Structures are given as C-alpha cells and as structure tokens.
Amino acid sequence: MRGVTSSSLAVENAKVRWVVAALSLAVVLAVGAAITLGPHASAPPVAPGLLARLNVALNAGAGICLLVGYACVRSGSVTWHRRSMLAAFACSSAFLVSYLLHHAQVGSVPFRGTGFWRPLYFGILVPHIVLAGGIVPLALITVYRGWTGKIAAHRRIARYTLPLWLFVSVSGVVVFAMLYYLP
C-alpha cells in the first residue's frame, strides 16, 4: 500500500502508536481466545441466535454508515461525514463485543455447505478474517487523525481504510448469510 508506511505513522506520537498497537493486539487476542476457548458445537444450529443476528445487523449498519460517510465527505458535508464515520466505528465496536459474547456462548459455527459453496465460502471467509484483524489499527489511526484535525494525514490513510473496512463489513454479512441460509 503506497502511502501507508511506517514513516506515515510518524504523524502520531509514540503514546498514540502504543495505544493503537495495544488495542489492536488486545482485539486480536480476544477474538482468538473466544474462538479457541469457546464451546465446540457438535451440530450447527439450524437458525441464527439473537447474538448472531445482532452481529450481522451491526456489520450491515457499519457498512451503511461507511457509505453514507463517504457520500457526505464527497458532497462537502464534513459534519455529517464525521457523524457517519463515528457511527460506523460505534457499530464496529459494538459488533466486536457481541461477536465475542456470541463465540463465548456458541463457539464457532461449522459451515454446512458442500460442493461449489464450500470453496466460495472459505474464499470469502479467509480474506474477511485477515482483513478484520488488519482493519483494527487502520480504523483507530484513521479515526484518531480525523478527530484531532490531522486532515491531510487522515485523507492519506482513509483512502485505504475505507475500502478495506467496507469489505470486512460486507463480507461479514455475506459469511453470515452463507453460514445460516445455504442448504
């Protein structure tokens, strides 16, 4: 990614970098612990539970807020851009909490699909997982730069953060739909 390098992080002071790194590591470790230490389901549920439905609603909400925020900034409405992006961040943060609770209660839900659907599902799931871990520090830095008025630095990183964050949100909804609604 040209433009997002370790030297571009020099915009932040050392304390901010440490906080972002610590929060990012904590999120990755919490998700890993919830998945590996949660119960191991013997049979996949036939219908999504309340937390699974909340997860998909929050993921979809984050995606919608991201698109609205992008449209707002393109039209010059910085105030509504900020509100939309903070709402996307709030949705993603709430998603993380409900995701951890869901996995602590249910564990990982195995994919039931076969044939064509199986490689397609994992072809979407793997980049979703990898980018979900990577979006944490990007989103934190992007929000921080916008919040603190470092607009040029915010724009430089936001051009990468937005499409990646949007992919994570949308692919999360697709993974949910494939997990629970494919035969």
C-alpha positions as CSV (number, residue, x, y, z in Angstrom):
1,M,0.0,0.0,0.0
2,R,1.8,3.1,-1.2
3,G,1.2,5.9,1.1
4,V,0.6,3.9,4.3
5,T,4.1,3.2,5.6
6,S,5.7,3.2,9.0
7,S,7.0,6.7,8.2
8,S,3.5,7.9,7.6
9,L,2.7,6.8,11.2
10,A,5.2,9.4,12.4
11,V,2.3,11.8,12.3
12,E,1.2,10.2,15.6
13,N,3.3,10.5,18.7
14,A,4.7,7.4,20.4
15,K,1.9,7.3,23.0
16,V,-0.8,7.1,20.3
17,R,1.1,4.4,18.4
18,W,1.5,2.3,21.6
19,V,-2.2,2.7,22.4
20,V,-3.2,1.7,18.9
21,A,-0.8,-1.3,19.0
22,A,-2.1,-2.4,22.4
23,L,-5.7,-2.1,21.5
24,S,-5.2,-3.9,18.2
25,L,-3.3,-6.7,19.9
26,A,-6.0,-7.0,22.6
27,V,-8.7,-7.3,20.0
28,V,-6.9,-10.0,18.0
29,L,-6.1,-11.9,21.2
30,A,-9.7,-11.6,22.5
31,V,-11.1,-12.9,19.2
32,G,-8.6,-15.7,19.1
33,A,-9.4,-16.7,22.7
34,A,-13.2,-16.6,22.1
35,I,-12.9,-18.8,19.1
36,T,-10.5,-21.3,20.5
37,L,-11.7,-21.4,24.1
38,G,-15.4,-21.2,23.3
39,P,-17.6,-24.3,23.3
40,H,-17.2,-26.6,20.3
41,A,-20.6,-27.2,18.7
42,S,-21.3,-30.7,17.7
43,A,-24.1,-29.8,15.4
44,P,-24.6,-26.5,13.7
45,P,-27.7,-24.6,14.7
46,V,-30.5,-24.5,12.2
47,A,-31.2,-20.9,12.8
48,P,-29.0,-18.0,14.0
49,G,-29.4,-16.9,17.6
50,L,-30.1,-13.4,18.9
51,L,-26.4,-12.5,19.1
52,A,-25.6,-13.8,15.6
53,R,-28.5,-11.7,14.2
54,L,-27.2,-8.7,16.2
55,N,-23.7,-9.3,14.8
56,V,-25.0,-9.2,11.2
57,A,-27.1,-6.1,11.9
58,L,-24.2,-4.3,13.4
59,N,-21.9,-5.3,10.5
60,A,-24.5,-4.1,8.0
61,G,-25.0,-0.9,10.0
62,A,-21.3,-0.2,9.9
63,G,-21.2,-0.7,6.1
64,I,-24.1,1.6,5.6
65,C,-22.6,4.3,7.8
66,L,-19.3,4.0,5.9
67,L,-21.1,4.5,2.6
68,V,-23.1,7.5,4.0
69,G,-19.9,9.0,5.5
70,Y,-18.1,8.7,2.2
71,A,-21.0,10.3,0.3
72,C,-21.1,13.1,2.9
73,V,-17.5,13.9,2.6
74,R,-17.7,13.8,-1.2
75,S,-20.5,16.3,-1.1
76,G,-18.7,18.6,1.3
77,S,-20.7,17.9,4.5
78,V,-17.8,17.3,6.9
79,T,-20.1,17.4,10.0
80,W,-22.2,14.6,8.7
81,H,-19.2,12.7,7.4
82,R,-17.7,12.8,10.9
83,R,-21.0,11.7,12.5
84,S,-21.4,8.8,10.0
85,M,-17.9,7.6,10.5
86,L,-18.2,7.7,14.3
87,A,-21.4,5.8,13.9
88,A,-19.6,3.2,11.8
89,F,-16.9,3.0,14.4
90,A,-19.5,2.6,17.2
91,C,-21.3,-0.2,15.2
92,S,-18.0,-2.0,14.6
93,S,-17.1,-1.7,18.3
94,A,-20.5,-3.0,19.4
95,F,-20.1,-5.8,16.8
96,L,-16.8,-6.8,18.4
97,V,-18.4,-7.0,21.9
98,S,-21.4,-9.0,20.6
99,Y,-19.1,-11.2,18.5
100,L,-17.0,-12.1,21.5
101,L,-20.2,-12.9,23.6
102,H,-21.6,-15.0,20.8
103,H,-18.5,-17.1,20.4
104,A,-18.1,-17.4,24.1
105,Q,-21.6,-18.9,24.2
106,V,-21.9,-20.8,20.9
107,G,-18.4,-21.3,19.7
108,S,-17.6,-21.5,16.0
109,V,-20.5,-22.5,13.8
110,P,-19.4,-25.0,11.2
111,F,-20.2,-24.4,7.6
112,R,-22.7,-27.0,6.3
113,G,-22.5,-26.2,2.6
114,T,-20.9,-28.6,0.1
115,G,-19.8,-28.6,-3.5
116,F,-19.4,-25.2,-5.2
117,W,-20.5,-23.4,-2.0
118,R,-17.7,-24.7,0.2
119,P,-14.7,-23.2,-1.6
120,L,-16.7,-20.0,-2.3
121,Y,-17.5,-19.7,1.5
122,F,-13.9,-20.1,2.5
123,G,-12.7,-17.9,-0.3
124,I,-14.7,-15.1,1.3
125,L,-14.1,-16.1,4.9
126,V,-10.3,-16.1,4.8
127,P,-9.8,-12.6,3.5
128,H,-12.6,-11.4,5.8
129,I,-10.7,-12.8,8.8
130,V,-7.3,-11.5,7.7
131,L,-8.6,-8.0,6.9
132,A,-10.8,-7.9,10.0
133,G,-7.6,-8.1,12.1
134,G,-5.8,-5.5,9.9
135,I,-8.7,-3.0,10.0
136,V,-8.4,-2.5,13.7
137,P,-5.2,-0.4,13.7
138,L,-6.2,1.3,10.4
139,A,-9.6,2.3,11.7
140,L,-8.1,3.5,15.0
141,I,-5.5,5.6,13.3
142,T,-7.9,7.0,10.7
143,V,-10.5,8.0,13.3
144,Y,-7.8,9.5,15.5
145,R,-6.4,11.6,12.7
146,G,-9.8,12.9,11.7
147,W,-10.7,13.6,15.3
148,T,-7.5,15.5,16.0
149,G,-7.8,17.6,12.8
150,K,-4.8,16.0,11.0
151,I,-6.8,16.1,7.8
152,A,-4.0,15.6,5.2
153,A,-2.8,12.5,7.1
154,H,-6.4,11.4,7.6
155,R,-7.1,11.5,3.9
156,R,-3.9,9.6,3.1
157,I,-4.8,6.6,5.2
158,A,-8.6,6.8,4.8
159,R,-8.3,6.0,1.1
160,Y,-7.1,2.6,2.2
161,T,-9.1,2.2,5.3
162,L,-12.5,2.8,3.7
163,P,-12.5,0.0,1.1
164,L,-10.9,-2.5,3.5
165,W,-13.3,-1.7,6.3
166,L,-16.2,-1.8,3.8
167,F,-15.1,-5.2,2.6
168,V,-14.9,-6.5,6.1
169,S,-18.4,-5.2,6.9
170,V,-20.0,-6.5,3.7
171,S,-18.2,-9.8,3.7
172,G,-19.3,-10.4,7.3
173,V,-22.9,-10.1,6.2
174,V,-22.2,-12.5,3.2
175,V,-20.5,-15.0,5.5
176,F,-23.5,-14.9,7.9
177,A,-25.9,-15.5,5.1
178,M,-23.9,-18.4,3.7
179,L,-23.4,-19.9,7.1
180,Y,-27.1,-19.9,8.1
181,Y,-29.1,-19.8,4.9
182,L,-27.3,-22.1,2.4
183,P,-28.6,-25.6,2.1
